[in-house]
Amino acid sequence: MESPEHADHKVRAMPEITVYLTRWCPFCTRAITLLDSKNAEYKAIDVDADPSLRQEMMQRSGRRTVPQIFIGETHVGGCDDLFALERQGKLDSLINA
């Protein structure tokens, strides 16, 4: 039997965050640092490790540069786009949608 304080509590799954990156890219590092500051869980995909992963990133995003960030199925864009969402106060709602 559920305790009364948890009876109406629904657990919502957070959207999966995917970051296509390279380990040497300073913009990738900045984007990851921002996500870490939000305690966001993300899947980091190093496109230097496997050329097919860069192809996957390019097919999903239409872009060649890293990072390319997806929150759920939403293509956020790169590092500047991620920080723009943060400045606009929209990043938290996307991460916690």
Buried (B, 14 or more C-beta within 10 A) or exposed (E): EEEEEEEEEEEEEEBEBBBBBBEEBEBBBBBBEBBEEBEBEBEBBBBEEEEEBBEBBBEBBEBEBBBBBBBBEEBBBBBEBBBBBBEEEEBEEBBEE
